[in-house]
């Protein structure tokens, strides 16, 4: 990883790449993040080097399996290239890629260090073809290091389990409980290392960004299960592994559809629900809560003189105002309340779980949210709020 450029004396070329080390984006990381990142990367590199130097030499069938997994991983990336690029564009925070099918299969079928080499080849090819415009190289190095450590940990678990049970040192010779434990160790090591980096770099990030959402974690488990099946199938008949590609590609597109649906429900400027999504969720809440929690409260907020902000400071400044108001609304309402952008400079909040029509919750929330609209620092941008009651 280096930055191309000219030397101080005006020359360029390979020497410029090496003398520009001080300009690598890696050094822009905070001290509390840079140290752990370098430790993780150095640990991964050292363990792979030790494994290659002192570990078991792979057999010819294992080398063939390594080549097949690399080829399948590269082919999978090339076939699903467009889908993966779109998925990466919609990902904010922890991203689960389907390359785990091939990296975990390598951890099951190969010695740890050789599985790590397969993971590096597959993961780096995926980055180069689909992610490099959005993911800096220094982040990719760390991501690859976490995958390498996950592969080494899973392979170590399987090796230890085979030693306990006397399992055959061939693909498919692992016990079911050993595969399940290796899968758990793989996803735990990988997820925790990535989550730790996100948590340090984004202290305010919520759990869904740090550890990914529940759906993403289920997707990761599903891909690891497919990886275990790939390893077992390779030990039986290598040609059968081609049957894994069609369902894997269908799964890839199904995940993209879900991400597109989530993006369609979210307003791009504020991160709140869109008007249509808010209306649909509000209807479900009202139907579910009818006769249980009593009436619900609705707050409608409108920013006065918002056009003046756009005309005077530009639309980019206006977008910052909308985002600041959205953040203030989320901070003031309760966790179960629905907040959406109704359109333009209008916002709407459904207050759920009010005990009765005269509850002070709605009035108190209305009072709090009115002055919060000026949180962006624009004194001429005020808000009006009114409370409606739904049956």
N, C-alpha and C positions, 0 to 999 in steps of 0.2 A: 504494500500500500504506500503510495507516494503521490506527490503533487508535481506535475510537469511544470517546467518554467525555466527561466534563464538564471545563470550564475551571476554573482556580483560583478564579474568582469565582462558580462554581456554574452557569454557563451551559452550554449544549450546542448542537450543530449543526455546520455545516461548519467554523466556526472551531476547534471542539474537535478536529476531526480533524487540522488542520494544526498546532495548538499541541502536540499529543501526539506529535510526531515523536520526541522523546527516549525515548518508551516503545515504539517499534517493536522487535519481537523481533530485527530485524536487528542492532541494536547489542549484543545479547547474545553475538554470535559472538566468538571469540578474535581477538586482533589479527593473528595470522599467517594467519587465514582470511578476516577481513573485508576486508583490503586486496586480495588477489587476486580476491575475489568482486566488489568494486566495480570493479576494473580490467576484468574480463571484461564486466560489464554496460555500463560506459561505452564500451568498445571496440565492442560490438555496436551500441549506440545511435548512436555516431558514424559507423560505417561505413554503416549504413542511411540515416542522414540525408545523408551525402555521395552515396550511390548514387541516392537519390531526387532530389537537387538537380542533380547533374552527370552522371548516368548516362543511358543510352538510354531514350527514351520507348517504352513498350510499345505494340505494335500492337493494333488492335481484336481480332483473333483471340487474342492473348496475354491481353488483359483478360478475354475470354470464358473462356479456359482457367483463369485465376486464380479467376474466380467459380465455375466448375464444381468445381475442386479444393476450394475452401472449403466448397461445398455438400456434396460427397461426404465430406469429412472430418467435418463436423458430423453428417451422416446416419449415418456409420459409428459415431461415438461414441454417438449416441442408440440405435442398434440393439443395440450391444454393451455398453450401460451396465452392466447387472448383472454381466456377465462381467468387465469391466474393474475394477469395484469389488472383486470377490472376488480377482482377481489382485493388486491393489495391497495388499490386506490380508495376503496371504501373502508379499509381497516384503520382503526384508531386505537393504538396501544398494542396489545398482545395479538399476534397473528398466528393462526394455526394453518400450516400448509400440509398438503396431502403427501408430501415427499417422505413422511414418516413411514409409509408403507414399505419403502425400499430400505431405509436406514435401519428400521427395527428388524426387518427380515435379515439384513446383514449381521446384526447383533446376535440373532438366533442361530444363524448358519455358520458363522465364521469366528475365528479367534478375535478377541477384542480389538487389537491394534489394526488388524486388516478390515474389520467392520468399520472402524473409524475412518480408514482411508476411503472406503466406499461412500461413507456418509459425506466426507469432504467433497468428493467428486460430484455427487448428486446435488448436494446443497449449493455448492459454488456455481454449478451450471444453472441451477434454478435462479440464483441471484443474478447472474450475468444476463440471462435471457429475459427475465420477468421483473426483477426488482431494482436493478442498479440505478435507475433514474430516480427512485424514491427512497432507497436505502443506501446511506453512505457506506463506503468500503469498510471503515473501522467498525461499524455496527455489524456488518456481515461477518467479519472475522470473529467477533464475540458470539454471534448466533451460531456459527459453525463450531466454535469451541464448546458451546453448551450441548450441541448435538453429539459431538465427539465424546464428551464426558458421559452423556446419557447412554451411548452405545457401549462404552467401556464398563459402565456400572451394570447394565443389563447382561452383558456377556459374562461378567464376573459372577453374577448371581446364578446364571445357568451353569457355569463351570463348577461352582460350589455345590449346587443341587445335584449335578451329575455325579460328583464325587461322593455325595452322601448315599445316593441310590444305586450307584454302579451302572448308571445309564450308558448306553452306547454313545461313543463320540461321533455320531453321525447326525445329519440333519433329520429331524423327526424323532430323535431318541430322547427328547426331553419329556418329563412328566408334565401333566396339565397344570398342577399347582406351581411348578417351577416357571412355566411360561407366564402364568398369571402374575406371579411375583416379579418376574423380570419386566413385564409390561408396566406394573405399578412403579417399579424403581425407575424405569426409563422416563415415564411421564412426570414423575416427581422431580427428578434431577433437572430435566430440561425446563419444566414449568417454573420451578423455584428460582433457578438461576436467571431466567429471563424476567420473572416477576421482581426479583430483587433489584435488577438494573433499572426497571421501569419505576419502581417505588422510590429509589434514590434520586433519579433524574426528574421525577414528577411527584413531589411529596403530597400534592393535593389529589392525586389520581385515586379513583374509587376502586373497589375490589374487582369490578368487571373489566377495568382496563389493566389492572395489575396481573390478575390471574385468568383473564378472558371470561366471557359469559359461560353460563351452564351449557348452552348449545355448542359453543366452540369446544369445550372440554369433552363433551360427548362425541363430537366429531373426531377429536384426537384419539379417544379410546377406540373408536370404530376403525380408524386408519391403522392403529397398532395391531388390532385383531386381524385385519387383512394382511398386515406384514407377517404375523405369525403363520397364517395360512399359506402365504407365499413361500416362506421358508420350508414348511412341511411339504408342500407340493413339489418344490425343487428337488427334494430328496426322493420323491417317488417317480416323477416323470417331468423333466424340465419343460416340455412343450405345453403341459397343462397350465403353466403360469400365465400363458397368453389369455386364458379365460378370465383373469383378474382385471385386465385392462378395461373391457367394456363397462362393467359395473362401477369401476373406479372413475371413469370419465363421466358417467351419469351422475354419480355422487358429487363430483366437482361442479357440475352445472346446477344440481339441486341446491348446493350450498350458495352458489351465486344468486339464484333466484331469491333465496331467503334474505341475503344481504341487500339486494335491490329493493325488496319489500320494506326492509327496515329503513333504508335510505329515503324511500318515498314517504315514510311516515314522519320523517324528521325535517324540520325547517333548516336549510343550510346556513342561514345567517345567525340564528339564535340557538340552535340545538334543541328547541322546543318542538312539541307536536305541531304538525300542520293543522290547518282548520278542519280538513276532512278527517284526519286521524283523531283529532280531539273530539269531534262530533261523534264518531263511531264509538270511541272508548267511553265517552260520557253517557251515551245511550245504554251501553252495557252496564255501567256502574249504577245508573238510575233504575234499570230493570232489576238488577240483582239486589239493590238496597231498598226497593219499594216494600213498605210495611215492616221494615226491620229497624232502620236507623232514623226514620222520619224524613222530613224534607231536607234537600241539599241546597247549598248556597252557591251562587255563581257570581263571580266578580268580572266585570268587563272594564278594562283600562284602556284609555286612549291618550296618546302623547300630544299635548297641544303644541302648536308652532313647530312641529317636527320638520316641516318643509323648509323653515328658515335655516335649520341646521344643514340640510342638504344643499341649499342654495348658497349658503355662506362658506361652509367648510368642505363641501364635496360629499359625494355619496359614500366614499370609503369611511369618512368620519361618521356619517349617519349609520353605517353598518356597525361601527364600534359602539355607538349609543344604543342601538337595538340589542346588541350582545350584552352590554352592561345592564340594561333594564331586565333582560331575561335572567341574568345571574342574580340580580337583586330579588326578583320574584321567586326564584327557586329557593333562595335563602330564607325568605320570609314565610312562605306557606309551609304546611305540614307535609310529611313524607308521602302520605297517601293521596294528596290533592293532585289534580290534573292541570297542568299548565300548558297552554298552547298559544301560538301566534295566530290571531284571528284574521290578519290581513293588514298589510301596510304597517302602520304604527299602532295597531290595536292588539291587545293581549286579552286572554280569557282564562279564568281559573275556576275549576269546579271544586268546591269545598265539600269533602265527603264526611259522612259520619257525624252530622250535627244532631244533637239530641232532640231539639225541638225548634219550631219556627222562630222563637224569640231568643235563640242561643246567642251568647255574646261572642262565640268563636268567629262568626262571619263578620260581625262589626269590628272586632279587634283586628282581624286580618286585613279588612278593608282600610282601617286607619293606618296600619303599618305599611301597606303596599303603596299608598298614595305618595308619600314623600320619597320613597325609594327610587322612583323613576328618574330622579335627578342624580343618581349615583354615578353617572358617566361624567359629571362635571359640566353639564350644559345647563346653566341657570335658566335659560329661556325655554327649556324643554320640560314642561310640567305634565302632570297626569290628572285625569279624572277617574273616579271609580264609583260604581253603583252596584248595589246588591239586589239580585233577583232571587226569587224563591221558586223552586220547582216542586211539583207534587211527587 
